[in-house]
Amino acid sequence: MAKCAICEKGVHFGIAVSHSHRRSNKIWKSNVKSVRVNNNGTVQKMYVCTSCLKSGLVERA
Protein backbone atom coordinates (compact mmCIF):
# COMPACT_ATOMS: atom_id res chain seq x y z
CA MET A 1 0.00 0.00 0.00
CA ALA A 2 2.87 2.38 0.62
CA LYS A 3 3.23 3.28 -3.07
CA CYS A 4 2.81 6.68 -4.70
CA ALA A 5 0.24 6.86 -7.52
CA ILE A 6 2.25 9.57 -9.32
CA CYS A 7 5.92 8.56 -9.20
CA GLU A 8 5.50 4.86 -8.21
CA LYS A 9 7.83 5.32 -5.23
CA GLY A 10 7.55 2.29 -2.94
CA VAL A 11 9.36 0.54 -0.14
CA HIS A 12 13.16 0.21 -0.02
CA PHE A 13 14.93 -2.82 1.39
CA GLY A 14 18.29 -2.88 3.10
CA ILE A 15 20.25 -4.18 6.04
CA ALA A 16 20.22 -2.54 9.47
CA VAL A 17 23.58 -2.86 11.25
CA SER A 18 23.64 -2.53 15.03
CA HIS A 19 26.46 -1.17 17.17
CA SER A 20 27.76 -4.71 17.72
CA HIS A 21 27.58 -5.20 13.93
CA ARG A 22 24.69 -7.67 14.02
CA ARG A 23 22.86 -7.43 10.72
CA SER A 24 19.10 -7.73 10.18
CA ASN A 25 16.76 -7.00 7.31
CA LYS A 26 15.06 -3.59 7.31
CA ILE A 27 12.26 -1.97 5.31
CA TRP A 28 12.01 1.79 4.71
CA LYS A 29 8.47 2.79 3.74
CA SER A 30 7.86 5.92 1.68
CA ASN A 31 5.92 8.80 3.26
CA VAL A 32 2.58 8.36 1.49
CA LYS A 33 -0.58 10.33 2.31
CA SER A 34 -4.18 9.79 1.24
CA VAL A 35 -5.11 13.00 -0.62
CA ARG A 36 -8.10 14.26 -2.60
CA VAL A 37 -6.72 15.27 -6.00
CA ASN A 38 -8.08 17.15 -9.04
CA ASN A 39 -7.50 14.70 -11.89
CA ASN A 40 -8.69 16.06 -15.28
CA GLY A 41 -11.56 17.95 -13.68
CA THR A 42 -12.71 15.09 -11.46
CA VAL A 43 -11.94 14.71 -7.77
CA GLN A 44 -10.27 11.43 -6.85
CA LYS A 45 -8.71 10.05 -3.70
CA MET A 46 -5.13 8.92 -4.27
CA TYR A 47 -2.10 7.85 -2.29
CA VAL A 48 0.60 10.43 -3.04
CA CYS A 49 4.08 10.74 -1.53
CA THR A 50 4.99 13.97 0.21
CA SER A 51 7.77 14.79 -2.25
CA CYS A 52 5.21 14.89 -5.10
CA LEU A 53 2.92 17.08 -2.97
CA LYS A 54 5.75 19.46 -2.12
CA SER A 55 7.05 19.75 -5.69
CA GLY A 56 3.62 20.66 -7.07
CA LEU A 57 3.10 17.64 -9.33
CA VAL A 58 -0.36 17.20 -7.80
CA GLU A 59 -3.17 19.74 -7.48
CA ARG A 60 -5.16 19.19 -4.29
CA ALA A 61 -8.95 19.40 -4.37
Backbone torsions as a table, in degrees:
resi	resn	phi	psi	omega
1	MET	NA	-28.0	-177.2
2	ALA	-79.4	68.4	179.5
3	LYS	-138.0	132.7	-178.7
4	CYS	-75.7	136.9	179.3
5	ALA	-77.5	-16.8	-177.2
6	ILE	-93.5	-56.4	-173.4
7	CYS	-105.3	2.0	178.5
8	GLU	61.1	23.8	177.3
9	LYS	-70.0	131.7	-177.6
10	GLY	-129.4	-153.0	-178.4
11	VAL	-78.6	153.7	175.5
12	HIS	-118.6	139.5	-179.4
13	PHE	-108.8	148.1	178.4
14	GLY	-165.4	-165.5	-179.0
15	ILE	-123.8	124.7	174.9
16	ALA	-87.8	131.0	-178.2
17	VAL	-115.4	121.9	-178.3
18	SER	-80.7	178.5	179.7
19	HIS	-63.3	-34.7	178.2
20	SER	-86.5	11.0	176.1
21	HIS	67.5	26.5	171.2
22	ARG	-80.8	133.5	-173.0
23	ARG	-107.8	136.5	177.1
24	SER	-142.1	156.1	-179.4
25	ASN	-72.3	145.7	-177.7
26	LYS	-139.2	147.3	176.4
27	ILE	-120.5	130.2	172.7
28	TRP	-107.4	117.1	179.2
29	LYS	-91.8	144.5	179.2
30	SER	-76.1	154.2	-177.3
31	ASN	-83.2	93.4	-173.5
32	VAL	-111.7	132.3	179.4
33	LYS	-117.3	149.9	173.3
34	SER	-87.6	117.9	-170.1
35	VAL	-132.6	141.7	170.8
36	ARG	-83.4	127.1	-169.2
37	VAL	-126.6	140.1	169.1
38	ASN	-79.7	114.4	-178.4
39	ASN	-123.8	100.1	-179.1
40	ASN	55.9	43.6	177.3
41	GLY	87.1	-10.3	177.8
42	THR	-108.1	150.2	179.7
43	VAL	-95.7	123.1	179.0
44	GLN	-127.2	156.4	174.5
45	LYS	-101.0	123.6	-176.9
46	MET	-132.5	158.9	170.5
47	TYR	-95.2	116.3	-174.4
48	VAL	-128.1	137.0	178.4
49	CYS	-75.2	157.3	-174.4
50	THR	-70.2	-25.4	177.5
51	SER	-69.7	-33.2	175.3
52	CYS	-71.9	-35.9	176.6
53	LEU	-65.4	-43.0	-176.7
54	LYS	-70.2	-35.0	-176.9
55	SER	-80.2	-11.1	177.3
56	GLY	87.6	17.8	177.6
57	LEU	-72.9	-17.6	-175.2
58	VAL	-123.8	137.0	175.4
59	GLU	-101.8	118.3	-178.7
60	ARG	-74.6	150.0	179.6
61	ALA	-91.7	NA	NA
